[in-house]
Amino acid sequence: MIKIGIVDDEILARKVLEEYCSKIDNFELVFSTGNPLEFVNFMQQNEVDLIFLDIEMPELNGMEILRSMIHPPKVILTTAYSEYALESYNYGVVDYLLKPIKLVRFLKAINKVSASEITPKKNNGNEDLQIKHDGIPISISFKSILYIQSFGNYLKIFTDSRMYLISETLVNITSSLSDNFQRTHKSYIANLERVAKATKTHLQIENKKVPVSPMYKIIVFEKIRSLNDILK
């Protein structure tokens, strides 16, 4: 899981970020506060991977916190003012979000952090997905998987040759998949290498249409563009 911290003295702004983070796979919110000194104390004993850091705060502002950290984690600055934008990039911040922060802009910001920096390493280099089907351990080649669909307390894994029904969740299976797989919807994970066509609402994989929800479409399309040029 990616450990997230939020430091913002505006309650509503903090709640918006908390809500957005709760919708992202592999994000674990470990600290959220309106008191920057509490955050500094927290960082003395704990680690986070990515901070959403407000600039204008009492006692200690975001820029002062940035200047004080010798080895800071990834930082996305949040503010209602644009005057600090140029200075902030001298500290290697990921992005600079102006309030009120829209969901689309939030997704663009987190997508700027490279996969190696924000995403846990997956599958230890394996080329197959290890599952139990009808109680029997089997291996499924990643390349043969088209997409995965949530089905109650089960998952349907659609491959070139057949469909497998297993007792598992989308969240848990994500860590076992290669980087070519991406959540596209609350109920779907797609193998982006198998996408033949993409629209704003779905991915065409073989003769199936896999839905893409607004929550995931920016991340999905950015990853597809990095794989090929199927989007026009």
Disulfide bonds with the S-S distance in Angstrom:
none
